[in-house]
Amino acid sequence: MKKIAVLGSSSGQNLRAIVKYFEGKDVSVVCVSDIENSDILKTAEELGIERKFLPCEQNFEYFSSHDFDLIALSDYRCQLKSNVLELGRFLSVHPSLLPAFKGPDAISRAFFAGVKVSGVTVHLINEDIDNGKIIARYPVLICNLTHYDEFEKEIHALEDLLYPLVIDKFLNNQVFDFSDLIQNNKCGGCGGCSIAI
């Protein structure tokens, strides 16, 4: 059985999608958070999966003593040090088309900058924030009449579709292809890119 750690600090809104995606598969998901009463740990409890509060300074000790096939970040606020990153494979999802809008508040910064295309990026983690090798990106169009709430909802929906698929491919040493979204009936095809849930 393969083992994933989902590492988050706040809502970790992708956790629910990841757990749902891997239900019935030979993969177990553990939730780890550096915030003791975080929403992501509450979600993990609700989902009935293993969970752990882990202060940032204990990362090396914990990940060196646990054998995870992959560590997937979901709104994790601590910077991972190089000695921790050497212990495994770390992925993250970011709500913009990197390298544009690195760092926090990417959704609002992209929207209010007036760009016409933003999206979601899944990338490897290194010590330079949001600068690891890009594994997958997918665009979201911002029309003139698009409201911010609609755009934010579409970005989060796309994260929940894309991230688990990329994690699955990465776990199995396969290359992610965008046809995977269509083959798994995860995408509405191309109709201006409104994500079909």
Order of alpha helices (4+ residues) and beta strands (2+ residues): beta-alpha-beta-alpha-beta-alpha-beta-alpha-beta-alpha-beta-beta-alpha-alpha
